[in-house]
Amino acid sequence: MGEDRTGGQRPGDQLSYEQARDQLVEIVQTLESGGAGLSESLALWERGEQLADICQAWLDGARSRIEAARDRRTPGEEQRPVSGR
C-alpha cells in the first residue's frame, strides 16, 4: 500500500491508535504543566506531532474502509454520508 504521514509505514506497523492517543495526551499534559525545559519541550512537541500523524493515519484508514464497505453495497441501498469528524 501507499506511504502515509507516519514515515512511510502503515499505522499497523507502529503504535495502535489507542496507544498513540494515550501517549499524546500525556505529552500535552506535560507541556501544559510547564515543568519541562526548552529542549525537552521541543522534543515533546516533535513527538506529539508524530503521534498526531499516527492517529490521523489510523482515522484516515478507518474512513477508507468504511467508504469501501459502503461502495460494495448492492445498488438501490440507501447510502448515508460518513461524518467528516
mmCIF file as gemmi writes it, N, C-alpha and C atoms, coordinates in Angstrom:
data_model
loop_
_atom_site.group_PDB
_atom_site.id
_atom_site.type_symbol
_atom_site.label_atom_id
_atom_site.label_alt_id
_atom_site.label_comp_id
_atom_site.label_asym_id
_atom_site.label_entity_id
_atom_site.label_seq_id
_atom_site.pdbx_PDB_ins_code
_atom_site.Cartn_x
_atom_site.Cartn_y
_atom_site.Cartn_z
_atom_site.occupancy
_atom_site.B_iso_or_equiv
_atom_site.pdbx_formal_charge
_atom_site.auth_seq_id
_atom_site.auth_asym_id
_atom_site.pdbx_PDB_model_num
ATOM 1 N N . MET Axp A 1 ? 0.845 -1.185 0 1 0 ? 1 A 1
ATOM 2 C CA . MET Axp A 1 ? 0 0 0 1 0 ? 1 A 1
ATOM 3 C C . MET Axp A 1 ? 0.885 1.241 0 1 0 ? 1 A 1
ATOM 4 N N . GLY Axp A 2 ? 0.258 2.412 -0.133 1 0 ? 2 A 1
ATOM 5 C CA . GLY Axp A 2 ? 0.996 3.658 -0.249 1 0 ? 2 A 1
ATOM 6 C C . GLY Axp A 2 ? 1.549 4.146 1.069 1 0 ? 2 A 1
ATOM 7 N N . GLU Axp A 3 ? 2.417 5.168 0.908 1 0 ? 3 A 1
ATOM 8 C CA . GLU Axp A 3 ? 3.01 5.767 2.094 1 0 ? 3 A 1
ATOM 9 C C . GLU Axp A 3 ? 2.018 6.701 2.749 1 0 ? 3 A 1
ATOM 10 N N . ASP Axp A 4 ? 2.237 6.979 4.032 1 0 ? 4 A 1
ATOM 11 C CA . ASP Axp A 4 ? 1.419 7.944 4.723 1 0 ? 4 A 1
ATOM 12 C C . ASP Axp A 4 ? 2.318 8.856 5.531 1 0 ? 4 A 1
ATOM 13 N N . ARG Axp A 5 ? 1.717 9.681 6.368 1 0 ? 5 A 1
ATOM 14 C CA . ARG Axp A 5 ? 2.483 10.678 7.109 1 0 ? 5 A 1
ATOM 15 C C . ARG Axp A 5 ? 3.153 10.107 8.346 1 0 ? 5 A 1
ATOM 16 N N . THR Axp A 6 ? 3.212 8.801 8.5 1 0 ? 6 A 1
ATOM 17 C CA . THR Axp A 6 ? 3.853 8.214 9.675 1 0 ? 6 A 1
ATOM 18 C C . THR Axp A 6 ? 5.245 7.707 9.332 1 0 ? 6 A 1
ATOM 19 N N . GLY Axp A 7 ? 5.869 8.309 8.319 1 0 ? 7 A 1
ATOM 20 C CA . GLY Axp A 7 ? 7.217 7.92 7.975 1 0 ? 7 A 1
ATOM 21 C C . GLY Axp A 7 ? 7.267 6.795 6.961 1 0 ? 7 A 1
ATOM 22 N N . GLY Axp A 8 ? 6.219 6.622 6.174 1 0 ? 8 A 1
ATOM 23 C CA . GLY Axp A 8 ? 6.217 5.615 5.137 1 0 ? 8 A 1
ATOM 24 C C . GLY Axp A 8 ? 5.699 4.262 5.581 1 0 ? 8 A 1
ATOM 25 N N . GLN Axp A 9 ? 5.314 4.141 6.817 1 0 ? 9 A 1
ATOM 26 C CA . GLN Axp A 9 ? 4.791 2.876 7.304 1 0 ? 9 A 1
ATOM 27 C C . GLN Axp A 9 ? 3.296 2.989 7.504 1 0 ? 9 A 1
ATOM 28 N N . ARG Axp A 10 ? 2.622 1.867 7.345 1 0 ? 10 A 1
ATOM 29 C CA . ARG Axp A 10 ? 1.186 1.841 7.633 1 0 ? 10 A 1
ATOM 30 C C . ARG Axp A 10 ? 0.997 1.947 9.147 1 0 ? 10 A 1
ATOM 31 N N . PRO Axp A 11 ? -0.17 2.429 9.583 1 0 ? 11 A 1
ATOM 32 C CA . PRO Axp A 11 ? -0.406 2.565 11.023 1 0 ? 11 A 1
ATOM 33 C C . PRO Axp A 11 ? -0.19 1.269 11.791 1 0 ? 11 A 1
ATOM 34 N N . GLY Axp A 12 ? -0.547 0.128 11.22 1 0 ? 12 A 1
ATOM 35 C CA . GLY Axp A 12 ? -0.416 -1.147 11.919 1 0 ? 12 A 1
ATOM 36 C C . GLY Axp A 12 ? 1.021 -1.555 12.182 1 0 ? 12 A 1
ATOM 37 N N . ASP Axp A 13 ? 1.967 -0.906 11.479 1 0 ? 13 A 1
ATOM 38 C CA . ASP Axp A 13 ? 3.379 -1.206 11.675 1 0 ? 13 A 1
ATOM 39 C C . ASP Axp A 13 ? 3.934 -0.491 12.903 1 0 ? 13 A 1
ATOM 40 N N . GLN Axp A 14 ? 3.141 0.361 13.497 1 0 ? 14 A 1
ATOM 41 C CA . GLN Axp A 14 ? 3.603 1.152 14.627 1 0 ? 14 A 1
ATOM 42 C C . GLN Axp A 14 ? 2.662 0.952 15.811 1 0 ? 14 A 1
ATOM 43 N N . LEU Axp A 15 ? 2.392 2.037 16.496 1 0 ? 15 A 1
ATOM 44 C CA . LEU Axp A 15 ? 1.502 2.003 17.651 1 0 ? 15 A 1
ATOM 45 C C . LEU Axp A 15 ? 0.061 1.848 17.212 1 0 ? 15 A 1
ATOM 46 N N . SER Axp A 16 ? -0.756 1.301 18.101 1 0 ? 16 A 1
ATOM 47 C CA . SER Axp A 16 ? -2.188 1.294 17.841 1 0 ? 16 A 1
ATOM 48 C C . SER Axp A 16 ? -2.699 2.725 18.006 1 0 ? 16 A 1
ATOM 49 N N . TYR Axp A 17 ? -3.894 2.963 17.514 1 0 ? 17 A 1
ATOM 50 C CA . TYR Axp A 17 ? -4.498 4.283 17.668 1 0 ? 17 A 1
ATOM 51 C C . TYR Axp A 17 ? -4.576 4.663 19.15 1 0 ? 17 A 1
ATOM 52 N N . GLU Axp A 18 ? -5.024 3.719 19.965 1 0 ? 18 A 1
ATOM 53 C CA . GLU Axp A 18 ? -5.196 3.994 21.39 1 0 ? 18 A 1
ATOM 54 C C . GLU Axp A 18 ? -3.868 4.285 22.076 1 0 ? 18 A 1
ATOM 55 N N . GLN Axp A 19 ? -2.821 3.541 21.72 1 0 ? 19 A 1
ATOM 56 C CA . GLN Axp A 19 ? -1.502 3.788 22.313 1 0 ? 19 A 1
ATOM 57 C C . GLN Axp A 19 ? -0.992 5.177 21.94 1 0 ? 19 A 1
ATOM 58 N N . ALA Axp A 20 ? -1.11 5.522 20.658 1 0 ? 20 A 1
ATOM 59 C CA . ALA Axp A 20 ? -0.644 6.834 20.201 1 0 ? 20 A 1
ATOM 60 C C . ALA Axp A 20 ? -1.439 7.947 20.87 1 0 ? 20 A 1
ATOM 61 N N . ARG Axp A 21 ? -2.757 7.765 20.957 1 0 ? 21 A 1
ATOM 62 C CA . ARG Axp A 21 ? -3.615 8.783 21.574 1 0 ? 21 A 1
ATOM 63 C C . ARG Axp A 21 ? -3.246 8.978 23.046 1 0 ? 21 A 1
ATOM 64 N N . ASP Axp A 22 ? -3.056 7.871 23.764 1 0 ? 22 A 1
ATOM 65 C CA . ASP Axp A 22 ? -2.729 7.971 25.185 1 0 ? 22 A 1
ATOM 66 C C . ASP Axp A 22 ? -1.383 8.655 25.406 1 0 ? 22 A 1
ATOM 67 N N . GLN Axp A 23 ? -0.396 8.328 24.574 1 0 ? 23 A 1
ATOM 68 C CA . GLN Axp A 23 ? 0.906 8.982 24.69 1 0 ? 23 A 1
ATOM 69 C C . GLN Axp A 23 ? 0.795 10.471 24.375 1 0 ? 23 A 1
ATOM 70 N N . LEU Axp A 24 ? -0.032 10.795 23.381 1 0 ? 24 A 1
ATOM 71 C CA . LEU Axp A 24 ? -0.232 12.195 23.03 1 0 ? 24 A 1
ATOM 72 C C . LEU Axp A 24 ? -0.878 12.973 24.174 1 0 ? 24 A 1
ATOM 73 N N . VAL Axp A 25 ? -1.836 12.364 24.842 1 0 ? 25 A 1
ATOM 74 C CA . VAL Axp A 25 ? -2.478 13.005 25.997 1 0 ? 25 A 1
ATOM 75 C C . VAL Axp A 25 ? -1.438 13.286 27.085 1 0 ? 25 A 1
ATOM 76 N N . GLU Axp A 26 ? -0.559 12.324 27.346 1 0 ? 26 A 1
ATOM 77 C CA . GLU Axp A 26 ? 0.488 12.514 28.356 1 0 ? 26 A 1
ATOM 78 C C . GLU Axp A 26 ? 1.419 13.663 27.98 1 0 ? 26 A 1
ATOM 79 N N . ILE Axp A 27 ? 1.778 13.743 26.706 1 0 ? 27 A 1
ATOM 80 C CA . ILE Axp A 27 ? 2.662 14.821 26.248 1 0 ? 27 A 1
ATOM 81 C C . ILE Axp A 27 ? 1.986 16.17 26.42 1 0 ? 27 A 1
ATOM 82 N N . VAL Axp A 28 ? 0.729 16.263 26.037 1 0 ? 28 A 1
ATOM 83 C CA . VAL Axp A 28 ? 0.005 17.532 26.181 1 0 ? 28 A 1
ATOM 84 C C . VAL Axp A 28 ? -0.053 17.941 27.649 1 0 ? 28 A 1
ATOM 85 N N . GLN Axp A 29 ? -0.323 16.993 28.527 1 0 ? 29 A 1
ATOM 86 C CA . GLN Axp A 29 ? -0.38 17.311 29.96 1 0 ? 29 A 1
ATOM 87 C C . GLN Axp A 29 ? 0.977 17.798 30.466 1 0 ? 29 A 1
ATOM 88 N N . THR Axp A 30 ? 2.053 17.166 30.014 1 0 ? 30 A 1
ATOM 89 C CA . THR Axp A 30 ? 3.393 17.585 30.427 1 0 ? 30 A 1
ATOM 90 C C . THR Axp A 30 ? 3.699 18.984 29.924 1 0 ? 30 A 1
ATOM 91 N N . LEU Axp A 31 ? 3.383 19.246 28.662 1 0 ? 31 A 1
ATOM 92 C CA . LEU Axp A 31 ? 3.645 20.576 28.105 1 0 ? 31 A 1
ATOM 93 C C . LEU Axp A 31 ? 2.798 21.647 28.792 1 0 ? 31 A 1
ATOM 94 N N . GLU Axp A 32 ? 1.552 21.317 29.086 1 0 ? 32 A 1
ATOM 95 C CA . GLU Axp A 32 ? 0.677 22.292 29.741 1 0 ? 32 A 1
ATOM 96 C C . GLU Axp A 32 ? 1.111 22.594 31.172 1 0 ? 32 A 1
ATOM 97 N N . SER Axp A 33 ? 1.763 21.637 31.81 1 0 ? 33 A 1
ATOM 98 C CA . SER Axp A 33 ? 2.203 21.87 33.189 1 0 ? 33 A 1
ATOM 99 C C . SER Axp A 33 ? 3.357 22.863 33.254 1 0 ? 33 A 1
ATOM 100 N N . GLY Axp A 34 ? 4.075 23.017 32.141 1 0 ? 34 A 1
ATOM 101 C CA . GLY Axp A 34 ? 5.153 24 32.089 1 0 ? 34 A 1
ATOM 102 C C . GLY Axp A 34 ? 6.403 23.588 32.836 1 0 ? 34 A 1
ATOM 103 N N . GLY Axp A 35 ? 6.514 22.34 33.249 1 0 ? 35 A 1
ATOM 104 C CA . GLY Axp A 35 ? 7.664 21.913 34.031 1 0 ? 35 A 1
ATOM 105 C C . GLY Axp A 35 ? 8.877 21.501 33.229 1 0 ? 35 A 1
ATOM 106 N N . ALA Axp A 36 ? 8.76 21.407 31.918 1 0 ? 36 A 1
ATOM 107 C CA . ALA Axp A 36 ? 9.87 20.954 31.088 1 0 ? 36 A 1
ATOM 108 C C . ALA Axp A 36 ? 10.68 22.147 30.586 1 0 ? 36 A 1
ATOM 109 N N . GLY Axp A 37 ? 11.968 21.939 30.418 1 0 ? 37 A 1
ATOM 110 C CA . GLY Axp A 37 ? 12.827 22.974 29.845 1 0 ? 37 A 1
ATOM 111 C C . GLY Axp A 37 ? 12.587 23.099 28.352 1 0 ? 37 A 1
ATOM 112 N N . LEU Axp A 38 ? 13.242 24.071 27.743 1 0 ? 38 A 1
ATOM 113 C CA . LEU Axp A 38 ? 13.039 24.345 26.328 1 0 ? 38 A 1
ATOM 114 C C . LEU Axp A 38 ? 13.385 23.142 25.457 1 0 ? 38 A 1
ATOM 115 N N . SER Axp A 39 ? 14.531 22.546 25.673 1 0 ? 39 A 1
ATOM 116 C CA . SER Axp A 39 ? 14.969 21.419 24.855 1 0 ? 39 A 1
ATOM 117 C C . SER Axp A 39 ? 14.003 20.244 24.98 1 0 ? 39 A 1
ATOM 118 N N . GLU Axp A 40 ? 13.616 19.929 26.219 1 0 ? 40 A 1
ATOM 119 C CA . GLU Axp A 40 ? 12.675 18.832 26.444 1 0 ? 40 A 1
ATOM 120 C C . GLU Axp A 40 ? 11.308 19.158 25.842 1 0 ? 40 A 1
ATOM 121 N N . SER Axp A 41 ? 10.879 20.398 25.976 1 0 ? 41 A 1
ATOM 122 C CA . SER Axp A 41 ? 9.583 20.807 25.415 1 0 ? 41 A 1
ATOM 123 C C . SER Axp A 41 ? 9.565 20.648 23.898 1 0 ? 41 A 1
ATOM 124 N N . LEU Axp A 42 ? 10.663 21.033 23.248 1 0 ? 42 A 1
ATOM 125 C CA . LEU Axp A 42 ? 10.741 20.886 21.797 1 0 ? 42 A 1
ATOM 126 C C . LEU Axp A 42 ? 10.704 19.416 21.389 1 0 ? 42 A 1
ATOM 127 N N . ALA Axp A 43 ? 11.407 18.58 22.13 1 0 ? 43 A 1
ATOM 128 C CA . ALA Axp A 43 ? 11.399 17.142 21.83 1 0 ? 43 A 1
ATOM 129 C C . ALA Axp A 43 ? 10.003 16.562 22.04 1 0 ? 43 A 1
ATOM 130 N N . LEU Axp A 44 ? 9.337 16.983 23.111 1 0 ? 44 A 1
ATOM 131 C CA . LEU Axp A 44 ? 7.975 16.521 23.367 1 0 ? 44 A 1
ATOM 132 C C . LEU Axp A 44 ? 7.03 16.993 22.268 1 0 ? 44 A 1
ATOM 133 N N . TRP Axp A 45 ? 7.188 18.236 21.835 1 0 ? 45 A 1
ATOM 134 C CA . TRP Axp A 45 ? 6.337 18.769 20.765 1 0 ? 45 A 1
ATOM 135 C C . TRP Axp A 45 ? 6.514 17.943 19.492 1 0 ? 45 A 1
ATOM 136 N N . GLU Axp A 46 ? 7.778 17.658 19.132 1 0 ? 46 A 1
ATOM 137 C CA . GLU Axp A 46 ? 8.044 16.877 17.928 1 0 ? 46 A 1
ATOM 138 C C . GLU Axp A 46 ? 7.442 15.479 18.035 1 0 ? 46 A 1
ATOM 139 N N . ARG Axp A 47 ? 7.572 14.851 19.195 1 0 ? 47 A 1
ATOM 140 C CA . ARG Axp A 47 ? 6.974 13.529 19.378 1 0 ? 47 A 1
ATOM 141 C C . ARG Axp A 47 ? 5.451 13.622 19.308 1 0 ? 47 A 1
ATOM 142 N N . GLY Axp A 48 ? 4.891 14.676 19.855 1 0 ? 48 A 1
ATOM 143 C CA . GLY Axp A 48 ? 3.451 14.887 19.779 1 0 ? 48 A 1
ATOM 144 C C . GLY Axp A 48 ? 2.975 15.002 18.341 1 0 ? 48 A 1
ATOM 145 N N . GLU Axp A 49 ? 3.737 15.693 17.511 1 0 ? 49 A 1
ATOM 146 C CA . GLU Axp A 49 ? 3.393 15.806 16.086 1 0 ? 49 A 1
ATOM 147 C C . GLU Axp A 49 ? 3.409 14.425 15.434 1 0 ? 49 A 1
ATOM 148 N N . GLN Axp A 50 ? 4.4 13.602 15.754 1 0 ? 50 A 1
ATOM 149 C CA . GLN Axp A 50 ? 4.465 12.246 15.207 1 0 ? 50 A 1
ATOM 150 C C . GLN Axp A 50 ? 3.256 11.428 15.646 1 0 ? 50 A 1
ATOM 151 N N . LEU Axp A 51 ? 2.921 11.523 16.917 1 0 ? 51 A 1
ATOM 152 C CA . LEU Axp A 51 ? 1.776 10.772 17.437 1 0 ? 51 A 1
ATOM 153 C C . LEU Axp A 51 ? 0.466 11.24 16.819 1 0 ? 51 A 1
ATOM 154 N N . ALA Axp A 52 ? 0.33 12.546 16.612 1 0 ? 52 A 1
ATOM 155 C CA . ALA Axp A 52 ? -0.875 13.072 15.964 1 0 ? 52 A 1
ATOM 156 C C . ALA Axp A 52 ? -0.981 12.54 14.538 1 0 ? 52 A 1
ATOM 157 N N . ASP Axp A 53 ? 0.15 12.441 13.838 1 0 ? 53 A 1
ATOM 158 C CA . ASP Axp A 53 ? 0.143 11.89 12.481 1 0 ? 53 A 1
ATOM 159 C C . ASP Axp A 53 ? -0.258 10.415 12.488 1 0 ? 53 A 1
ATOM 160 N N . ILE Axp A 54 ? 0.212 9.669 13.477 1 0 ? 54 A 1
ATOM 161 C CA . ILE Axp A 54 ? -0.154 8.249 13.59 1 0 ? 54 A 1
ATOM 162 C C . ILE Axp A 54 ? -1.661 8.128 13.815 1 0 ? 54 A 1
ATOM 163 N N . CYS Axp A 55 ? -2.198 8.93 14.726 1 0 ? 55 A 1
ATOM 164 C CA . CYS Axp A 55 ? -3.641 8.902 14.987 1 0 ? 55 A 1
ATOM 165 C C . CYS Axp A 55 ? -4.417 9.249 13.727 1 0 ? 55 A 1
ATOM 166 N N . GLN Axp A 56 ? -3.979 10.284 13.009 1 0 ? 56 A 1
ATOM 167 C CA . GLN Axp A 56 ? -4.685 10.695 11.801 1 0 ? 56 A 1
ATOM 168 C C . GLN Axp A 56 ? -4.635 9.603 10.74 1 0 ? 56 A 1
ATOM 169 N N . ALA Axp A 57 ? -3.504 8.919 10.621 1 0 ? 57 A 1
ATOM 170 C CA . ALA Axp A 57 ? -3.396 7.83 9.646 1 0 ? 57 A 1
ATOM 171 C C . ALA Axp A 57 ? -4.372 6.71 9.979 1 0 ? 57 A 1
ATOM 172 N N . TRP Axp A 58 ? -4.499 6.378 11.268 1 0 ? 58 A 1
ATOM 173 C CA . TRP Axp A 58 ? -5.476 5.359 11.671 1 0 ? 58 A 1
ATOM 174 C C . TRP Axp A 58 ? -6.891 5.803 11.324 1 0 ? 58 A 1
ATOM 175 N N . LEU Axp A 59 ? -7.216 7.059 11.603 1 0 ? 59 A 1
ATOM 176 C CA . LEU Axp A 59 ? -8.563 7.56 11.317 1 0 ? 59 A 1
ATOM 177 C C . LEU Axp A 59 ? -8.823 7.596 9.818 1 0 ? 59 A 1
ATOM 178 N N . ASP Axp A 60 ? -7.826 8.01 9.038 1 0 ? 60 A 1
ATOM 179 C CA . ASP Axp A 60 ? -7.98 8.014 7.578 1 0 ? 60 A 1
ATOM 180 C C . ASP Axp A 60 ? -8.198 6.597 7.06 1 0 ? 60 A 1
ATOM 181 N N . GLY Axp A 61 ? -7.46 5.634 7.606 1 0 ? 61 A 1
ATOM 182 C CA . GLY Axp A 61 ? -7.629 4.242 7.199 1 0 ? 61 A 1
ATOM 183 C C . GLY Axp A 61 ? -9.013 3.721 7.534 1 0 ? 61 A 1
ATOM 184 N N . ALA Axp A 62 ? -9.503 4.074 8.7 1 0 ? 62 A 1
ATOM 185 C CA . ALA Axp A 62 ? -10.849 3.643 9.096 1 0 ? 62 A 1
ATOM 186 C C . ALA Axp A 62 ? -11.889 4.246 8.162 1 0 ? 62 A 1
ATOM 187 N N . ARG Axp A 63 ? -11.722 5.52 7.837 1 0 ? 63 A 1
ATOM 188 C CA . ARG Axp A 63 ? -12.662 6.184 6.931 1 0 ? 63 A 1
ATOM 189 C C . ARG Axp A 63 ? -12.648 5.504 5.562 1 0 ? 63 A 1
ATOM 190 N N . SER Axp A 64 ? -11.462 5.154 5.073 1 0 ? 64 A 1
ATOM 191 C CA . SER Axp A 64 ? -11.348 4.482 3.773 1 0 ? 64 A 1
ATOM 192 C C . SER Axp A 64 ? -12.051 3.129 3.793 1 0 ? 64 A 1
ATOM 193 N N . ARG Axp A 65 ? -11.888 2.398 4.88 1 0 ? 65 A 1
ATOM 194 C CA . ARG Axp A 65 ? -12.538 1.089 4.989 1 0 ? 65 A 1
ATOM 195 C C . ARG Axp A 65 ? -14.05 1.223 5.016 1 0 ? 65 A 1
ATOM 196 N N . ILE Axp A 66 ? -14.554 2.23 5.714 1 0 ? 66 A 1
ATOM 197 C CA . ILE Axp A 66 ? -15.998 2.459 5.764 1 0 ? 66 A 1
ATOM 198 C C . ILE Axp A 66 ? -16.517 2.817 4.384 1 0 ? 66 A 1
ATOM 199 N N . GLU Axp A 67 ? -15.809 3.71 3.701 1 0 ? 67 A 1
ATOM 200 C CA . GLU Axp A 67 ? -16.241 4.109 2.365 1 0 ? 67 A 1
ATOM 201 C C . GLU Axp A 67 ? -16.195 2.926 1.397 1 0 ? 67 A 1
ATOM 202 N N . ALA Axp A 68 ? -15.174 2.081 1.504 1 0 ? 68 A 1
ATOM 203 C CA . ALA Axp A 68 ? -15.082 0.905 0.633 1 0 ? 68 A 1
ATOM 204 C C . ALA Axp A 68 ? -16.235 -0.055 0.904 1 0 ? 68 A 1
ATOM 205 N N . ALA Axp A 69 ? -16.583 -0.223 2.175 1 0 ? 69 A 1
ATOM 206 C CA . ALA Axp A 69 ? -17.705 -1.104 2.521 1 0 ? 69 A 1
ATOM 207 C C . ALA Axp A 69 ? -19.007 -0.531 1.973 1 0 ? 69 A 1
ATOM 208 N N . ARG Axp A 70 ? -19.168 0.764 2.053 1 0 ? 70 A 1
ATOM 209 C CA . ARG Axp A 70 ? -20.37 1.395 1.517 1 0 ? 70 A 1
ATOM 210 C C . ARG Axp A 70 ? -20.438 1.231 0.011 1 0 ? 70 A 1
ATOM 211 N N . ASP Axp A 71 ? -19.306 1.319 -0.668 1 0 ? 71 A 1
ATOM 212 C CA . ASP Axp A 71 ? -19.272 1.189 -2.124 1 0 ? 71 A 1
ATOM 213 C C . ASP Axp A 71 ? -19.62 -0.223 -2.577 1 0 ? 71 A 1
ATOM 214 N N . ARG Axp A 72 ? -19.427 -1.209 -1.705 1 0 ? 72 A 1
ATOM 215 C CA . ARG Axp A 72 ? -19.725 -2.596 -2.053 1 0 ? 72 A 1
ATOM 216 C C . ARG Axp A 72 ? -21.194 -2.945 -1.879 1 0 ? 72 A 1
ATOM 217 N N . ARG Axp A 73 ? -21.98 -2.043 -1.343 1 0 ? 73 A 1
ATOM 218 C CA . ARG Axp A 73 ? -23.408 -2.301 -1.167 1 0 ? 73 A 1
ATOM 219 C C . ARG Axp A 73 ? -24.048 -2.588 -2.509 1 0 ? 73 A 1
ATOM 220 N N . THR Axp A 74 ? -25.143 -3.313 -2.436 1 0 ? 74 A 1
ATOM 221 C CA . THR Axp A 74 ? -25.876 -3.592 -3.666 1 0 ? 74 A 1
ATOM 222 C C . THR Axp A 74 ? -26.585 -2.328 -4.134 1 0 ? 74 A 1
ATOM 223 N N . PRO Axp A 75 ? -26.75 -2.178 -5.451 1 0 ? 75 A 1
ATOM 224 C CA . PRO Axp A 75 ? -27.432 -0.983 -5.957 1 0 ? 75 A 1
ATOM 225 C C . PRO Axp A 75 ? -28.834 -0.866 -5.365 1 0 ? 75 A 1
ATOM 226 N N . GLY Axp A 76 ? -29.233 0.345 -5.106 1 0 ? 76 A 1
ATOM 227 C CA . GLY Axp A 76 ? -30.561 0.593 -4.58 1 0 ? 76 A 1
ATOM 228 C C . GLY Axp A 76 ? -30.598 0.76 -3.073 1 0 ? 76 A 1
ATOM 229 N N . GLU Axp A 77 ? -29.52 0.368 -2.388 1 0 ? 77 A 1
ATOM 230 C CA . GLU Axp A 77 ? -29.477 0.576 -0.94 1 0 ? 77 A 1
ATOM 231 C C . GLU Axp A 77 ? -29.193 2.043 -0.67 1 0 ? 77 A 1
ATOM 232 N N . GLU Axp A 78 ? -29.817 2.561 0.354 1 0 ? 78 A 1
ATOM 233 C CA . GLU Axp A 78 ? -29.605 3.951 0.719 1 0 ? 78 A 1
ATOM 234 C C . GLU Axp A 78 ? -28.201 4.116 1.282 1 0 ? 78 A 1
ATOM 235 N N . GLN Axp A 79 ? -27.501 5.152 0.802 1 0 ? 79 A 1
ATOM 236 C CA . GLN Axp A 79 ? -26.169 5.44 1.309 1 0 ? 79 A 1
ATOM 237 C C . GLN Axp A 79 ? -26.208 6.764 2.047 1 0 ? 79 A 1
ATOM 238 N N . ARG Axp A 80 ? -25.678 6.742 3.252 1 0 ? 80 A 1
ATOM 239 C CA . ARG Axp A 80 ? -25.609 7.96 4.053 1 0 ? 80 A 1
ATOM 240 C C . ARG Axp A 80 ? -24.169 8.423 4.085 1 0 ? 80 A 1
ATOM 241 N N . PRO Axp A 81 ? -23.948 9.753 4.05 1 0 ? 81 A 1
ATOM 242 C CA . PRO Axp A 81 ? -22.566 10.261 4.082 1 0 ? 81 A 1
ATOM 243 C C . PRO Axp A 81 ? -21.896 9.947 5.405 1 0 ? 81 A 1
ATOM 244 N N . VAL Axp A 82 ? -20.586 9.682 5.353 1 0 ? 82 A 1
ATOM 245 C CA . VAL Axp A 82 ? -19.785 9.468 6.54 1 0 ? 82 A 1
ATOM 246 C C . VAL Axp A 82 ? -19.418 10.829 7.096 1 0 ? 82 A 1
ATOM 247 N N . SER Axp A 83 ? -19.576 11.017 8.392 1 0 ? 83 A 1
ATOM 248 C CA . SER Axp A 83 ? -19.255 12.28 9.023 1 0 ? 83 A 1
ATOM 249 C C . SER Axp A 83 ? -17.784 12.604 8.819 1 0 ? 83 A 1
ATOM 250 N N . GLY Axp A 84 ? -17.466 13.874 8.625 1 0 ? 84 A 1
ATOM 251 C CA . GLY Axp A 84 ? -16.092 14.302 8.419 1 0 ? 84 A 1
ATOM 252 C C . GLY Axp A 84 ? -15.311 14.509 9.693 1 0 ? 84 A 1
ATOM 253 N N . ARG Axp A 85 ? -15.768 14.002 10.797 1 0 ? 85 A 1
ATOM 254 C CA . ARG Axp A 85 ? -15.07 14.176 12.088 1 0 ? 85 A 1
ATOM 255 C C . ARG Axp A 85 ? -13.933 13.241 12.219 1 0 ? 85 A 1
